[in-house]
Amino acid sequence: MHSHDHSHHHHHDAESGNIAWAFFLNLSFTIIEFIGGILINSTAVMADAIHDLGDSLSIGFAWVLSKLGKKPSDSQFSYGYRRLTLLGAVINGLVLLIGSVWILTETIPRLFNPEMPVVEGMIGLAILGVSANGFAAFKLSHGHTVAERMLNWHLLEDVLGWVAVLVVAIVLYFWELPILDPLLSIGFTAFIVMNVLKTMGQAIRLFLQAIPSEMDVTKIHADLVDMPHVEDVHHLHVWSLDGARHVLTAHLVMTDVIDINRQRELKQRVREYLAPFNLEHTTIELEFSDELCRDAESDHHHH
């Protein structure tokens, strides 16, 4: 018998438990929706199932990564595991793009030759989709972490998708307008593809170690050069681990040789200046006029 004392389970376990829960719920519904969509002959249901699959995957990745991403850095990954979130985003994006292409190959022929779906089945699945995703969203809506809020948004989006399917199904129940099914399907797919391209674009920017969008490097450069005893700054690099946590390195060239205490003061001043930038690591190197920069490659700063 295990004891019933759960006080040691803190907030984090609850978070990953909720996320795991939402993931399995969502995934099983996605599978039901796929099979249902094929059986009742509705491309809109299939397209919405793809959308849900994408959201299930991002929930799954978030769950795995909320476990892994917390792992501290180790001898293999000196920056920790934050960048895994980018990989998750890219894999997810690829799955969604493949799914979207498949849906379009199913849907486009239907535009010219619309077939009526089994409307009762469509209404049933839509009600199921609304309630399942609504329930999962409700489970996560009490969450406090960014991951939970983000996923909650995904789930609400799914609820809206199913509401749209429900509306179309009800219209089809009363009027025979089979073209509505592929039109809705194309609408969903366009929405998915736009979102994927946006997310992939951000992930790829971060993979290429672009400068985080909110940081103005020319200004940082100018501000560092303005500090006392600093003649020049080079090798100023800023990049981001996961879009939220950044890394900065710089070499400061000194105007004169200063003693240890002054060096300490300068470093302290630089640290205070950089504090607001959400940096996880900073490396500041001081160079004195008589030494050559180790990373000299094509540095023309040295006279």
C-alpha positions in Angstrom: 0.0 0.0 0.0 1.4 3.4 -0.8 0.8 6.2 1.5 -1.8 8.8 0.8 0.4 11.7 1.5 0.6 13.7 -1.7 2.0 16.9 -0.3 5.3 16.4 -2.1 3.6 16.5 -5.5 4.0 20.1 -6.4 2.8 22.3 -9.1 5.0 20.9 -11.8 3.7 17.3 -11.5 0.2 18.7 -11.8 1.2 20.6 -14.9 2.7 17.6 -16.7 -0.1 15.4 -15.5 -2.7 17.8 -17.0 -0.7 18.0 -20.2 -0.3 14.2 -20.5 -4.0 13.9 -19.9 -4.9 16.4 -22.6 -2.5 14.7 -24.9 -4.0 11.3 -24.7 -7.6 12.6 -24.7 -6.8 14.6 -27.8 -4.9 11.9 -29.6 -7.6 9.3 -29.1 -10.2 11.7 -30.4 -8.1 12.6 -33.4 -7.9 8.9 -34.4 -11.7 8.6 -33.9 -12.2 11.7 -36.1 -10.0 10.4 -38.9 -11.8 7.1 -39.1 -15.1 8.9 -38.7 -14.2 11.4 -41.4 -13.4 8.6 -43.9 -16.5 6.6 -43.0 -18.9 9.4 -43.3 -17.2 10.7 -46.4 -16.5 14.3 -45.1 -13.3 16.0 -46.1 -14.0 18.9 -43.6 -14.0 16.4 -40.7 -10.7 14.9 -42.0 -9.1 18.4 -42.4 -10.2 19.2 -38.9 -8.8 15.9 -37.7 -5.4 17.0 -39.2 -5.6 20.2 -37.3 -6.3 18.3 -34.1 -3.5 16.0 -34.8 -1.1 18.9 -35.1 -2.4 20.2 -31.7 -2.1 16.8 -30.2 1.4 16.6 -31.3 2.3 20.0 -30.0 0.8 19.0 -26.7 2.8 15.7 -26.8 6.0 17.6 -27.5 5.2 20.1 -24.8 4.7 17.3 -22.4 8.0 15.5 -23.3 9.8 18.8 -23.3 8.4 20.0 -20.0 10.2 16.9 -18.7 13.4 17.2 -20.8 13.7 20.9 -21.1 14.0 21.2 -17.3 17.1 18.9 -17.4 20.1 21.0 -16.5 23.0 21.2 -18.9 25.3 18.3 -19.0 28.6 17.2 -20.6 26.8 16.7 -24.0 24.6 19.7 -24.1 26.3 22.6 -22.4 23.3 24.9 -22.9 20.8 22.4 -21.4 17.9 21.1 -23.5 15.9 24.3 -24.2 16.5 24.2 -28.0 14.5 20.9 -28.1 11.4 23.0 -28.2 12.5 24.3 -31.6 13.0 20.8 -32.9 9.5 19.9 -31.7 8.0 22.8 -33.6 9.8 21.8 -36.8 8.8 18.1 -36.7 5.2 19.1 -35.9 5.2 21.6 -38.8 6.4 18.9 -41.2 3.7 16.5 -40.1 1.1 19.1 -40.6 2.3 20.1 -44.0 2.3 16.5 -45.1 -1.2 16.1 -43.7 -2.4 19.3 -45.4 -1.1 18.1 -48.8 -3.0 14.8 -48.3 -6.2 16.6 -47.4 -5.9 18.9 -50.5 -5.5 15.9 -52.8 -8.7 14.5 -51.3 -10.5 17.8 -51.3 -9.8 19.5 -54.6 -11.4 16.9 -56.8 -14.5 17.2 -54.6 -14.9 20.9 -55.5 -15.7 19.9 -59.0 -17.7 16.8 -58.1 -19.1 17.4 -54.6 -20.5 14.4 -52.7 -22.8 14.6 -49.7 -21.3 13.4 -46.5 -23.4 11.3 -44.1 -24.8 14.3 -42.3 -26.0 12.6 -39.1 -22.5 11.1 -38.6 -21.0 14.5 -39.3 -23.2 16.2 -36.6 -22.4 13.4 -34.2 -18.6 13.7 -34.7 -18.8 17.5 -34.4 -20.6 17.3 -31.1 -18.0 14.8 -29.9 -15.2 17.1 -31.1 -16.6 20.2 -29.4 -17.1 18.3 -26.1 -13.8 16.5 -26.1 -11.7 19.5 -26.9 -13.9 21.7 -24.7 -13.3 19.3 -21.8 -9.5 19.2 -22.4 -9.4 23.0 -22.6 -11.3 23.2 -19.4 -8.8 20.9 -17.7 -5.9 23.1 -18.8 -7.6 26.4 -18.2 -6.6 26.3 -14.6 -2.9 26.0 -15.6 -0.5 28.8 -14.8 2.5 28.0 -16.9 3.1 29.4 -20.3 3.0 25.9 -21.8 -0.4 25.2 -20.3 -1.8 28.6 -21.5 -0.4 28.1 -24.9 -2.0 24.6 -25.2 -5.2 25.9 -23.8 -5.3 28.2 -26.8 -4.7 25.3 -29.2 -7.6 23.4 -27.6 -9.9 26.4 -27.8 -9.0 26.7 -31.5 -10.0 23.1 -32.0 -13.3 23.7 -30.2 -14.0 26.5 -32.7 -13.0 24.2 -35.6 -15.6 21.7 -34.5 -18.2 24.4 -34.0 -17.6 25.3 -37.7 -18.1 21.6 -38.7 -21.2 21.4 -36.6 -22.7 24.6 -38.3 -21.9 23.2 -41.8 -23.4 19.8 -40.9 -26.6 21.4 -39.6 -26.9 23.5 -42.8 -26.3 20.3 -44.9 -29.0 18.6 -42.9 -31.6 21.1 -44.1 -30.2 22.0 -47.6 -28.3 19.8 -50.0 -25.2 22.0 -50.6 -22.4 19.4 -50.8 -19.9 22.0 -52.0 -19.8 23.4 -48.4 -17.9 20.3 -47.2 -14.8 20.7 -49.4 -14.9 24.5 -49.0 -14.7 24.2 -45.2 -12.0 21.7 -45.6 -9.9 24.1 -47.8 -10.5 26.8 -45.2 -9.1 24.6 -42.4 -6.1 23.6 -44.4 -5.2 27.1 -45.4 -5.4 28.1 -41.7 -3.2 25.2 -40.7 -0.6 26.0 -43.4 -0.4 29.7 -42.5 0.1 28.8 -38.9 2.8 26.2 -39.7 4.7 28.6 -41.9 4.7 31.2 -39.2 5.9 28.8 -36.5 8.5 27.2 -38.8 9.8 30.6 -39.8 10.4 31.5 -36.2 12.0 28.2 -35.4 14.3 28.3 -38.4 15.4 31.9 -37.5 16.3 30.7 -34.0 18.1 27.6 -35.5 20.2 29.9 -37.6 21.0 31.9 -34.4 19.5 35.1 -35.6 19.5 38.0 -33.2 16.3 37.8 -31.0 13.8 40.3 -32.5 13.4 42.4 -29.4 17.2 43.2 -29.1 18.8 46.1 -30.8 22.4 45.1 -31.2 23.7 48.3 -32.7 22.4 50.1 -29.6 24.0 47.5 -27.2 27.2 47.9 -29.1 27.1 51.7 -28.8 26.2 51.5 -25.1 29.1 49.2 -24.4 31.6 51.4 -26.2 30.4 54.3 -24.1 31.5 52.6 -20.9 34.6 54.0 -19.2 37.9 52.6 -20.3 36.4 50.9 -23.3 37.8 51.8 -26.7 36.0 49.3 -28.8 33.7 46.3 -28.8 33.9 43.4 -31.2 32.7 39.8 -31.5 29.4 40.9 -30.1 27.1 37.9 -30.5 23.6 37.5 -29.3 21.5 34.4 -30.0 18.6 32.7 -28.5 18.2 29.2 -27.0 14.5 28.9 -27.4 13.1 32.3 -28.3 12.8 33.4 -24.6 16.2 32.8 -23.2 19.2 34.4 -24.8 23.0 34.3 -24.8 25.4 37.1 -25.3 29.2 37.2 -25.8 31.5 40.2 -26.4 35.1 41.3 -26.4 35.7 44.7 -24.9 39.0 46.4 -26.0 40.4 48.6 -23.3 41.8 52.1 -23.9 44.4 51.5 -21.2 45.6 48.8 -18.8 43.4 49.0 -15.7 43.8 47.2 -12.4 41.8 44.3 -11.1 39.3 46.4 -9.1 38.5 48.7 -12.0 38.0 45.6 -14.2 35.6 44.3 -11.6 33.7 47.6 -11.6 33.5 47.5 -15.3 32.2 44.0 -15.4 29.7 44.8 -12.8 28.5 47.8 -14.8 28.2 45.7 -17.9 26.2 43.1 -15.9 23.8 45.7 -14.6 23.4 47.2 -18.1 22.6 43.7 -19.6 20.3 42.7 -16.7 17.0 43.6 -18.4 17.7 41.6 -21.5 16.6 38.1 -20.3 20.0 36.6 -20.9 20.7 33.2 -19.6 24.5 33.4 -20.3 26.8 36.3 -20.9 30.6 36.1 -21.5 32.5 39.3 -21.4 36.1 39.3 -22.3 38.4 42.3 -21.6 41.3 42.8 -24.0 44.2 45.2 -23.4 45.8 47.2 -26.1 49.0 45.2 -26.2 47.4 41.8 -26.7 46.1 40.4 -29.9 42.6 39.2 -30.0 42.5 35.4 -30.0 39.7 35.4 -32.5 41.5 37.7 -34.7 40.4 36.2 -38.1 39.6 39.4 -40.0 39.6 41.9 -37.2 40.7 45.2 -38.4 40.1 46.8 -35.0 43.7 46.4 -34.0 46.1 49.0 -35.1 
